[in-house]
Amino acid sequence: MLELRLGVTDLASMWFAYSPLQETVFSIRALVLPGVYAPRLPWHDDVAEHLNPEDVELLYAMMPPRRWLPDFLTPRPQAPGPRFADQLGTVRATPGALGWHDILAAYGPARLPPVLSDGGADPDALVGRIATVLDRYWRRCVRPWWPRLRAVLDADIVYRSRSLAVGGARALFADLHERVSWADGVLTVRQSSRPQHSAVEVAGRGLALVPSAFARGAMTVVDPAGPPVVSYPARGRSTLWEVAQPATEAALARLIGAPRARLLGLLEHPASTTELAYRLGVTAAAVSQQLSVLHAAGLVTRARSGRSVLYARTTLGDRLADPVVPGHVAP
């Protein structure tokens, strides 16, 4: 269990970000342990076809048996939406000795796999090979999915930002994750990898909150030189793997038309045009046209998050999309 003691300055400096490199690294674990990541099996089956067979051994070696990761693989995002190439550059610039230290620390007493066993002889070359393999894996297996992944991460950040603006830190952390709790200026994160109790005085360094589509639980990275990072499962991440259209109330479809009714049903969580088009199996232009009508009717709102425009239902849209209990009159 880790306690992060946050002062007023830390709360004022708190910020959200997503990390394409972190998502890339976390996704490898979903490939290594498909049974543990069952909801992502459609993605697993799709991506497995595009893996470079020569890269598999080294990629899988980045996932030690203890499920710890070498720290240098997930550098702290330096901007709210960093580019993968910039983050990979940070990995390439890692001194070999530091990268080798992180690998040994992640494996602990476990034996290194053959692909890593000689890495200590030339750790700089090993770090370079790892970066090259990660780059190839990103381009083949993750980048095609990135627009949909980013839409889910953007939507989560919009939702959390609203919670923070309306209810402060208490509202923000109330449903961040079951392992996370907030009380009296202390953010507590319970992790199986940290069975011992420890406390960190953040002391004005701030806090980075990083949603993830592949994280199975809340995780922390604490570095005395920078703000602590809390990664957590993004809201709505399960929708990434859905392709079927949701059931729609027939009455609502007759009222506003089936395409708009389906869109309204999908917008329980904020989503981008790209994500909605993928889930409905239509073009982004077709979705954009229908969203414009819903927006003009006051059924959805839109807000820009980075390079994406996210749509969400208004209160009126919620009342139309959610079935009314018989005998109950909506206020």
ZITADA-V863042 format. One record per residue. PHI is phi in radians with two decimals (999 if undefined). OMEGA is omega in whole degrees, 0 to 359 (* if undefined). D_FIRST is the distance of its C-alpha to the first C-alpha in Angstrom with 1 decimal. Layout:
phi	omega	d_first
PHI	OMEGA	D_FIRST
PHI	OMEGA	D_FIRST
//
This chain:
phi	omega	d_first
999	181	0.0
-2.08	175	3.8
-1.88	175	6.7
-1.82	182	10.0
-1.62	188	12.9
-1.86	174	15.9
-1.69	180	19.4
-1.04	180	22.6
-1.10	179	23.4
-1.12	179	20.1
-1.15	179	20.6
-1.20	182	24.2
-1.68	181	23.4
-1.14	182	21.0
-2.56	179	22.5
-1.84	176	22.5
-2.73	167	23.6
-2.16	187	24.0
-2.35	178	24.4
-1.07	178	27.1
-1.21	178	26.1
-1.06	178	22.5
-1.09	179	24.0
-1.10	181	26.5
-1.19	179	23.9
-1.07	182	21.7
-1.16	178	24.9
-1.09	179	25.8
-1.10	178	22.9
-1.15	176	24.6
-1.32	181	27.8
-1.22	184	26.5
-2.15	184	24.9
-1.08	179	27.2
-1.18	179	26.6
-1.32	182	22.9
-1.87	186	24.0
-0.93	181	27.0
-1.04	182	27.4
-1.71	183	28.1
-1.01	176	30.9
-1.02	177	33.7
-1.13	181	32.2
-1.00	182	31.6
-1.13	180	35.3
-1.22	185	36.6
-1.27	183	34.7
-1.00	180	35.3
-1.23	186	39.0
-1.81	179	38.6
-1.12	172	36.5
-1.34	184	38.5
-0.94	181	38.8
-1.25	182	38.9
-1.65	190	35.5
-1.04	185	33.6
-1.06	181	33.0
-1.26	177	31.4
-1.04	182	29.4
-1.17	178	27.9
-1.19	178	27.2
-1.36	179	24.7
-2.01	182	22.5
-1.08	182	21.5
-1.00	181	21.0
-1.35	180	17.2
1.15	169	17.1
-1.45	178	15.9
-1.98	170	18.3
-1.03	189	20.2
-1.01	186	19.1
-1.19	181	22.7
-1.33	183	23.2
-2.22	179	21.2
-1.09	179	22.3
-1.06	178	21.1
-1.09	183	23.8
-1.65	179	26.2
-2.58	181	27.8
-1.01	179	27.1
-2.39	184	28.9
-1.19	175	29.5
-1.45	179	32.0
-1.02	183	31.1
-1.06	180	33.8
-1.19	179	32.3
-1.18	177	28.8
-1.13	176	30.5
-1.05	177	32.5
-1.12	178	29.3
-1.13	180	28.5
-1.06	182	32.1
-1.43	180	32.0
-1.12	175	29.1
-1.01	183	30.6
-0.97	181	31.0
-1.08	179	29.5
-1.20	178	26.2
-1.07	179	26.2
-1.13	176	26.9
-1.03	181	24.2
-1.13	179	21.6
-1.14	179	23.2
-1.11	180	23.1
-1.13	180	19.5
-1.18	180	18.7
-1.39	180	21.0
1.02	181	19.9
-1.36	182	22.3
-1.23	180	23.6
-1.28	177	27.1
-1.22	175	27.9
-1.22	183	30.1
-0.94	183	33.7
-1.17	180	33.5
-1.92	191	31.0
-1.04	180	32.4
-1.74	184	34.9
-1.11	181	32.8
-1.18	180	32.5
-1.23	178	36.3
-2.55	184	36.3
-1.12	178	32.7
-1.08	179	34.3
-1.15	179	36.2
-1.12	178	33.2
-1.05	178	31.2
-1.10	179	34.4
-1.14	180	34.8
-1.07	180	31.2
-1.09	180	31.9
-1.13	180	35.2
-1.19	177	33.9
-1.09	179	31.2
-1.10	181	34.0
-1.18	179	36.1
-1.11	177	33.4
-1.02	185	32.7
-1.16	184	36.4
-1.45	195	37.2
-2.06	185	34.3
-1.92	184	32.1
-1.00	177	34.5
-1.06	180	36.7
-1.63	191	33.8
-1.05	178	32.5
-0.99	179	34.5
-1.27	177	33.0
-1.04	182	29.4
-1.12	179	29.8
-1.09	178	31.4
-1.16	180	28.3
-1.16	177	26.0
-1.06	181	28.5
-1.10	178	28.7
-1.10	181	24.9
-1.12	177	25.1
-1.07	181	28.1
-1.09	181	26.5
-1.14	180	23.4
-1.10	177	25.7
-1.14	179	27.8
-1.05	179	25.0
-1.14	182	24.0
-1.17	184	27.7
-1.49	188	28.5
-2.12	179	25.5
1.27	184	23.5
-1.06	181	19.7
-1.05	180	19.3
-1.23	181	21.3
-1.07	186	19.8
-1.50	184	16.2
-1.06	182	17.5
-2.23	178	18.1
-1.12	175	16.3
-2.98	182	14.2
-1.11	179	13.0
-1.44	186	9.4
-1.89	176	10.0
-2.47	185	11.1
-2.33	177	13.1
-2.83	172	14.6
0.94	176	16.6
1.36	181	15.9
-2.09	175	12.1
-1.72	182	10.5
-1.84	178	7.0
-2.12	180	5.8
-1.67	182	4.4
-2.36	177	5.8
-1.15	179	7.9
-1.35	177	8.6
-2.20	182	5.5
-1.15	179	5.9
-1.40	177	6.0
-1.47	176	4.8
-2.50	181	6.4
-2.26	181	8.5
-2.23	172	11.1
-1.46	184	14.5
-1.20	167	15.7
0.97	173	19.2
1.46	181	21.4
-1.44	181	20.3
1.47	183	19.6
-2.62	177	17.3
-1.81	178	18.4
-1.92	189	17.7
-2.18	176	19.0
-1.23	182	20.0
-2.49	175	20.7
-1.45	184	23.1
-1.96	179	21.7
-1.22	178	17.9
-1.62	180	16.8
-2.89	179	13.5
-1.25	181	11.5
-2.38	180	10.7
-2.20	170	10.4
-2.26	183	12.8
-2.08	181	12.9
-2.32	181	16.4
-1.02	184	17.9
-1.54	184	21.1
-2.62	180	20.1
-1.20	173	18.1
-1.07	179	14.6
-2.09	172	14.9
-2.04	175	13.2
-1.69	184	15.1
-2.63	179	15.4
-1.15	181	18.2
-1.27	174	21.4
-1.09	175	23.3
1.31	184	26.5
-1.14	181	25.6
-1.13	180	27.2
-1.19	179	30.5
-1.05	188	30.7
-1.75	179	31.8
-1.56	174	34.2
-2.15	180	37.9
-1.32	177	39.6
-1.36	181	40.8
-1.22	176	39.4
-1.16	183	41.7
-2.22	177	43.5
-1.08	183	45.4
-1.05	181	49.1
-1.12	180	50.1
-1.16	179	47.8
-1.09	179	49.2
-1.20	183	52.7
-1.27	187	51.9
-2.05	180	50.4
1.67	185	51.0
-1.05	181	48.9
-1.05	181	47.5
-1.25	177	46.2
-1.12	178	45.0
-1.12	178	42.9
-1.05	182	41.5
-1.10	178	40.7
-1.14	180	38.9
-1.30	187	36.7
-1.58	171	35.7
-1.07	173	33.3
-2.02	179	30.8
-0.98	181	32.1
-2.65	178	33.7
-1.62	178	36.0
-1.05	181	39.6
-1.09	180	38.7
-1.12	181	36.1
-1.14	179	38.4
-1.10	179	41.3
-1.10	184	39.4
-1.23	180	38.3
-1.64	180	41.9
1.25	179	43.7
-2.25	181	45.9
-1.39	177	46.4
-1.11	180	44.5
-1.13	179	47.8
-1.13	178	48.4
-1.13	181	44.9
-1.04	180	45.5
-1.10	181	48.9
-1.22	178	47.5
-1.13	179	44.6
-1.08	178	47.1
-1.17	179	49.0
-1.11	179	45.9
-1.18	180	45.0
-1.11	180	48.5
-1.49	179	48.4
1.36	181	45.3
-1.64	177	43.2
-2.39	173	40.7
-1.97	176	39.3
-2.43	180	38.6
-2.58	180	36.6
-1.46	174	36.3
-2.28	185	33.0
1.13	180	33.7
-1.62	182	36.6
-1.86	170	36.1
-1.89	182	37.4
-1.79	179	35.2
-1.91	177	36.9
-2.58	179	35.6
-1.24	170	37.4
-1.45	176	38.6
-1.03	177	38.7
-1.10	178	42.2
-1.09	177	41.0
-1.06	182	38.3
-1.14	179	41.1
-1.31	186	43.3
-1.35	183	40.8
-1.54	179	39.2
-1.12	179	41.6
-1.59	180	42.9
-1.14	181	42.9
-0.94	179	46.5
1.49	181	48.1
-1.82	178	45.5
-1.76	180	46.6
-1.08	180	44.0
-1.19	*	44.0
//
